[in-house]
Amino acid sequence: MSLSNKLTLDKLNVKAKWVIMRVDFNVPVKNNQRTNNQRIKAAIPGIKFCLDNGAKSLVLMSHLGLPDGAPTPDKPVAWSQLL
């Protein structure tokens, strides 16, 4: 699918709807402090759009880092089986 065919947030009617937004809050952290918050700032326009256009509820989904610094390929499958 080309980028020109993708549905964009401004084409959605979110009024009185429950919205789940996948955001990229996987920001670098050193000594329990964010070292770069650009990804968080990048999500603000989308969050504001939903809130300003009457979304009933907005749930943000993200992750931070990797378990023990390495991917665990079996865990996503385990979660999908629970759903």
C-alpha positions as CSV (number, residue, x, y, z in Angstrom):
1,M,0.0,0.0,0.0
2,S,1.4,3.3,-1.0
3,L,1.5,6.2,1.6
4,S,-1.0,8.1,-0.5
5,N,-3.7,5.4,0.1
6,K,-3.3,5.4,3.9
7,L,-6.1,6.7,6.0
8,T,-5.0,9.7,8.0
9,L,-6.3,10.9,11.4
10,D,-7.9,14.0,10.0
11,K,-10.2,11.9,7.8
12,L,-11.7,10.0,10.8
13,N,-14.7,10.9,12.8
14,V,-13.8,10.3,16.4
15,K,-16.7,12.2,18.0
16,A,-18.2,10.2,20.9
17,K,-16.0,7.2,20.0
18,W,-13.5,5.1,22.0
19,V,-10.1,5.6,20.4
20,I,-7.1,3.3,21.0
21,M,-3.9,5.0,19.6
22,R,-0.6,3.2,19.2
23,V,2.1,5.7,20.0
24,D,5.9,5.4,19.9
25,F,6.9,6.4,23.4
26,N,9.9,4.1,23.3
27,V,12.3,6.9,24.2
28,P,15.9,6.6,25.3
29,V,16.4,6.6,29.1
30,K,19.6,7.0,31.1
31,N,19.7,7.0,34.9
32,N,15.9,6.9,34.9
33,Q,15.7,10.2,32.9
34,R,14.5,10.6,29.4
35,T,17.4,11.7,27.2
36,N,15.2,12.6,24.2
37,N,11.5,13.3,24.2
38,Q,11.0,13.9,20.5
39,R,8.8,10.8,20.1
40,I,6.5,11.9,22.8
41,K,6.3,15.4,21.3
42,A,5.5,13.9,17.9
43,A,2.4,12.2,19.3
44,I,0.9,15.4,20.7
45,P,-0.9,16.6,17.5
46,G,-2.7,13.2,17.2
47,I,-3.7,13.2,20.9
48,K,-4.9,16.8,20.7
49,F,-6.9,16.0,17.5
50,C,-8.8,13.2,19.2
51,L,-9.5,15.2,22.4
52,D,-10.4,18.4,20.5
53,N,-12.8,16.4,18.2
54,G,-14.8,14.9,20.9
55,A,-13.4,11.4,21.4
56,K,-15.3,9.8,24.3
57,S,-12.2,8.1,25.6
58,L,-8.6,8.0,24.4
59,V,-6.3,5.1,25.3
60,L,-2.6,5.4,24.4
61,M,-0.6,2.2,23.9
62,S,3.2,2.0,23.8
63,H,6.1,0.1,25.2
64,L,9.4,1.1,26.7
65,G,12.6,-0.8,25.9
66,L,13.1,-4.5,25.6
67,P,13.0,-7.2,28.4
68,D,16.6,-7.7,29.5
69,G,17.7,-5.7,26.5
70,A,16.8,-8.4,24.0
71,P,13.7,-9.4,22.0
72,T,11.6,-12.2,23.2
73,P,9.8,-13.7,20.2
74,D,7.5,-16.0,22.1
75,K,5.8,-13.4,24.3
76,P,3.8,-11.6,21.5
77,V,2.3,-15.0,20.6
78,A,1.4,-15.7,24.2
79,W,-0.4,-12.4,24.4
80,S,-2.3,-12.9,21.2
81,Q,-3.5,-16.3,22.4
82,L,-4.9,-14.7,25.5
83,L,-6.9,-12.2,23.4
